[in-house]
C-alpha cells in the first residue's frame, strides 16, 4: 500500500481524525522532526502539548515517545494548553522546538500538528519544508510507556498554563482590570484558553468555558456566525461592554461591542496600532497578511509607520518579527501579534490589551472604533466560505489568475494583486478577494465596502459571477 505524503499547509499539518490523522501518521511527522533536529545538533529539547480536541493526549504522548526514542528530551505539558503557551514555553525554557497537537479553528473532526521555533513563534517556512521532506513512509513506534521515558530522565511534565498566567500578571495590572468600569464576557469556544480568564478576571461572564471536544458541533473559529451566544449575551446585558472570544487553541481573537455587534480582526489590528503608537508611544513596522484591509496602510501612513504585506500564514509575519522591529503583525483570520510580547498570535493577550485600553481611557469599544474611523474612514468587512468541489474551486482561481473576470456584477475594479490569492481593488474604494483555503476544502471570498449593506451586496455579486 502506498503511504500518503504528509503536507504542511498554511499553519501546520491538519487532517481528519481516523482518516489521515492517525497515531501512525502523527508518529511519522514526529520522526521527521526528530531526524531534522538530530541532523542539526545533539542534546535537543522539545516542548509538546495539546489543546482540547479529541485524542489530544494520545497524539501528544505518541509524539513524545517518538522524540524520546530518538534521544530528544521532551517537556510535556500537563493537561490541555493553548498555542501561545507552547510558544512561550519554547522561548522561556530554551527548547529547540515546540509541538502543538491542534487543528486550531478547523471543524470538530480535525486535528493537527503545529511547529514552534526557539524564538517563541511559528517555525519558519524554510524549516517546515525541511522537516516535511524528512517525514518517512514508515516509522517504528516505541512500545515503552511515557512513564518509562520519564523514569529514564528523557521526559518531564511541565505546567505551561501556570507559567503563562504568571507571565500575564507581570504584563497587566489585574487589580485595575478587575475594578474596571467595563465588564467583560469571554467565550472560549470550548478551547484551550478557558481557564486563563477564569483565573485572572474574577468578574468576567464565562461562556463555553468547559472541556468539550465536540464543541457542540460548532467549529471553534471566532467569527460572527459562530458566536451567537456571546453576541446575544452582550446585547441583552447592559453592564457588559466588551465581548472577547478566542479559537480552539486560543491564538485567534474576535470581539463584540456593548450592542452585541462583531468587531473583526481588521478593526482590532487598527485599534492595537492606535493604542501602541498613540497611547503607549511605541513605533515599528506593521506587518499584515495579504487579506487584511488597506485601511491599515492608511493609518500607518498617517503615523509614519512602515508597512509590509506578506502571503497568508502567520509564519511569514513571525519571521519578520524575529528579524525587524515590528509594532503589530496581523492577519484577517484573527491572528495578531504585538510588540512587547512573543512573536506569536495570542487572542487572550490581544483581548487584554483592548480591555486595558478601554479601562485606561474610559472609552467604550464603539467610541474607540469611532476614533479609528476618524483616521481611516468608516468601512465594513465580511467573508464567505464556500464548500465546493476541488475541480470547481481550482477552475475559479485559474480564471481569476488568468484575468478572465472583468467585473463582478455592478462592481468594477482598477487594480489586481496576486501575492496569495487574487485581490481586486474596487472603484468604490473597497476591495474583494478570492482564495482557496490552505487548511480546509473551501473557497474563501473576502469583501470590504463602505457599509455593511454594500459589503453584503459585493459578496452576492461575486457569487453570482463565479458560480
Helices and strands as residue ranges (DSSP letters): E 13-16, H 23-40, E 45-50, H 56-69, E 73-80, H 83-92, E 97-101, E 110-117, H 125-133, H 146-151, E 155-158, H 160-171, H 174-178, E 183-187, H 194-200, E 205-207, G 215-217, G 224-226, H 228-236, E 240-246, E 253-256, E 262-263, H 265-273, I 274-279, E 285-289, H 295-303, E 307-310, H 314-323, E 326-330, E 336-338, H 347-361, H 365-376, E 380-386, H 390-401, E 413-417, E 422-426, E 431-436, E 443-449, H 452-466
